[in-house]
């Protein structure tokens, strides 16, 4: 019997999530990982709200219907919603990034996958590794 691979709990920052869903390329491999049940992406109501807001940006020219479809088909069935136990503040230079740390800690994530240089420069926060999508995909091959 082969050893069953552990499912990895991850937090995807909004840019990574939007890029993976809308632009494909290498980042679409992250989608494959959650479709195949190799990772469980975590969201909080706050990170989900930001994701919805970004999808509605005019530059993506998505209709309301398309946004609903992306969320219904690609996000809701696969993502675990985490209710934060406590909000983390004052760690990231950009206060907006703290919500990803909150999500990761509350959801017991192993990784935050981000393209944000400042967030990635933290490298680790209370046992959660903060890495780029490229680094994560290299690991999960």
Protein Blocks (a to p, Z undefined) as FASTA:
>chain_A
ZZddddddddddfklmmmmmmngpmllmmmmmmmnopaccdddfklmmmmmmmmmpmklo
pafklmmmmmmmmmmmmpccdddfbdcehkbmblmlmmmmmmmmmnopabdcdfbfklmm
nopaghiacddfklmmmmmZZ
